[in-house]
Amino acid sequence: MSYIQGFLQPVQENRKADYIELARKSWALFKEYGAVSMCEAWGDSVPDGKLTSFPMAVKKTDDEVVVFSWIVWPDKETCENCFEKMQEDTRWHDVMPKPDEAPFDMKRMIFGGFQPVFEG
C-alpha cells in the first residue's frame, strides 16, 4: 500500500499565485524522488469551529485561507529517503523561499505521515 503525507497550512489570500508556483516547483523535485502524486487544495468551504476546526488548528487570520495538501508515495521508505536526501540537494534552496518571504507561515503548518488502511 501507498504512504500519504498530509499538510495543513494557512496561506495569505493575496499570495495564492505565489503558493501555486511554489507547489509546481516542489512537485518537480518530489516526483523525481519517487512521489506518485501531489494535491494542493485551496480552502473553499472551511468553517470556523467552536471546539476544533482547520482554521483553529493553524491559527488562521482574516487575510488567510486554509490549504489542505497531500503527497502520495509508493511506500514509507521512499518518502523518508526523499526527506533525507532533501537536506543535501541544493535545488531545494532554489525552490523554498526564506521563511519571511514565503506565502505562508511555516511555523503554523501541520504535517504528518499516514499509512492507508483502505484505498478505493
C-alpha positions, 0 to 999 in steps of 0.5 A: 500500500501507498504512504500519504503525507498530509499538510495543513497550512494557512496561506495569505489570500493575496499570495495564492499565485505565489503558493501555486508556483511554489507547489509546481516547483516542489512537485518537480523535485518530489516526483523525481524522488519517487512521489506518485502524486501531489494535491494542493487544495485551496480552502473553499468551504472551511468553517470556523469551529467552536471546539476544533476546526482547520482554521483553529488548528493553524491559527488562521487570520482574516487575510488567510485561507486554509490549504489542505495538501497531500503527497502520495508515495509508493511506500514509507521508505521512499518518502523518508529517503526523499526527506533525507536526501532533501537536506543535501540537494541544493535545488531545494534552496532554489525552490523554498523561499526564506521563511519571511518571504514565503506565502505562508507561515511555516511555523503554523503548518501541520504535517504528518505521515499516514499509512492507508488502511483502505484505498478505493 
